[in-house]
Amino acid sequence: MDYYETQKKYRNKSLKVFLNLFFKIILVAASILIGWRIGASDKDILLLENEKKLKSYEVSMLNLEEQIVSAKLKLKEANRALRERNIIEGKNYGFEAKKVLAIALAKGISEDQIINHIRLLTSKEKCRNLISKEMSVSTENFIPPNSFLTILGGGLRLKAEGASIDNSPDKPFFDPNKPINVSFIYFGGTETLKQKLPINKKIYAGKFVINLIIEKSNVRGSIIIRYNTCKL
């Protein structure tokens, strides 16, 4: 092998080493760039989610402020009209009613609920016939298969839990003479009452009211749910 061939072989080897090193540098740079881009994308996604939550919170705050302003304006208008009537007739109509209304609003009772109660007092109900359903009552020792009752097309679910007669697994049925816990699940929320039977309950839904009567049943371990709907 002469000098030129040796020199050519050396140049080819040096070029190969340089190309390998160059490709490795490119791969490392590409990996760093891709990792940085993925991290930046995740950060952007988190920022967008936080911005959406912040906007939703701001919208909720604005809605609450608008409701408060609306309630204040309505109350102010009612007070103005009442003052004018009192001045004209020389009487003090509605003083007690205003006081009760102010206390109710201060306790957090919603304006819709107050309106529904007043509408119930001032209008004639148009009620459907009562419907009766049987429902099993759970205890601390026994959960029957029919412990939930769904009525009104799934709009209202009920569950009842009572104390067993002697707290024994051999006698798991509830004691109908003791208070029971009844859960009403509707509008995405749950309301629970603890009372002795019979239990009367009204649920207001806009211009409708649901009347519920919960009574003892002749079937051991069960109660009777009687209900109807009334249009206000």
ZIMO-V90617 format. One record per backbone hydrogen bond with DSSP energy under -0.5 kcal/mol. NH is the residue of the N-H (numbers start at 1). CO is the residue of the C=O. If there is no record, write none. Layout:
nh=NH co=CO
nh=NH co=CO
//
This chain:
nh=6 co=2
nh=7 co=3
nh=8 co=4
nh=9 co=5
nh=10 co=6
nh=11 co=7
nh=12 co=8
nh=13 co=9
nh=14 co=10
nh=15 co=11
nh=16 co=12
nh=17 co=13
nh=18 co=14
nh=19 co=15
nh=20 co=16
nh=21 co=17
nh=22 co=18
nh=23 co=19
nh=24 co=20
nh=25 co=21
nh=26 co=22
nh=27 co=23
nh=28 co=24
nh=29 co=25
nh=30 co=26
nh=31 co=27
nh=32 co=28
nh=33 co=29
nh=34 co=30
nh=35 co=31
nh=36 co=32
nh=37 co=33
nh=38 co=34
nh=39 co=35
nh=40 co=36
nh=41 co=37
nh=42 co=38
nh=43 co=39
nh=44 co=40
nh=45 co=41
nh=46 co=42
nh=47 co=43
nh=48 co=44
nh=49 co=45
nh=50 co=46
nh=51 co=47
nh=52 co=48
nh=53 co=49
nh=54 co=50
nh=55 co=51
nh=56 co=52
nh=57 co=53
nh=58 co=54
nh=59 co=55
nh=60 co=56
nh=61 co=57
nh=62 co=58
nh=63 co=59
nh=64 co=60
nh=65 co=61
nh=66 co=62
nh=67 co=63
nh=68 co=64
nh=69 co=65
nh=70 co=66
nh=71 co=67
nh=72 co=68
nh=73 co=69
nh=74 co=70
nh=75 co=71
nh=76 co=72
nh=77 co=73
nh=78 co=74
nh=79 co=75
nh=80 co=76
nh=81 co=77
nh=82 co=78
nh=83 co=79
nh=84 co=80
nh=85 co=81
nh=86 co=82
nh=87 co=83
nh=88 co=84
nh=89 co=85
nh=90 co=86
nh=91 co=86
nh=95 co=92
nh=98 co=94
nh=99 co=95
nh=100 co=96
nh=101 co=97
nh=102 co=98
nh=103 co=99
nh=104 co=100
nh=105 co=101
nh=106 co=102
nh=107 co=103
nh=108 co=105
nh=109 co=104
nh=114 co=110
nh=115 co=111
nh=116 co=112
nh=117 co=113
nh=118 co=114
nh=119 co=115
nh=120 co=116
nh=121 co=117
nh=122 co=118
nh=123 co=119
nh=126 co=231
nh=127 co=125
nh=128 co=229
nh=131 co=227
nh=133 co=225
nh=135 co=223
nh=136 co=146
nh=137 co=221
nh=138 co=160
nh=139 co=142
nh=144 co=142
nh=147 co=144
nh=149 co=158
nh=151 co=156
nh=154 co=151
nh=155 co=152
nh=156 co=151
nh=157 co=185
nh=158 co=149
nh=159 co=183
nh=160 co=147
nh=161 co=181
nh=162 co=138
nh=165 co=173
nh=166 co=171
nh=168 co=171
nh=171 co=168
nh=175 co=163
nh=176 co=174
nh=178 co=175
nh=180 co=195
nh=181 co=161
nh=182 co=180
nh=182 co=193
nh=183 co=159
nh=183 co=181
nh=184 co=191
nh=185 co=157
nh=185 co=183
nh=186 co=184
nh=186 co=189
nh=189 co=186
nh=191 co=184
nh=193 co=182
nh=195 co=180
nh=198 co=214
nh=199 co=214
nh=201 co=212
nh=203 co=210
nh=205 co=208
nh=208 co=205
nh=209 co=230
nh=210 co=203
nh=211 co=209
nh=211 co=228
nh=212 co=201
nh=213 co=226
nh=214 co=199
nh=215 co=213
nh=215 co=224
nh=217 co=222
nh=220 co=218
nh=222 co=219
nh=223 co=135
nh=224 co=215
nh=225 co=133
nh=226 co=213
nh=226 co=224
nh=227 co=131
nh=228 co=211
nh=230 co=209
nh=231 co=126
nh=232 co=207
nh=232 co=230
//
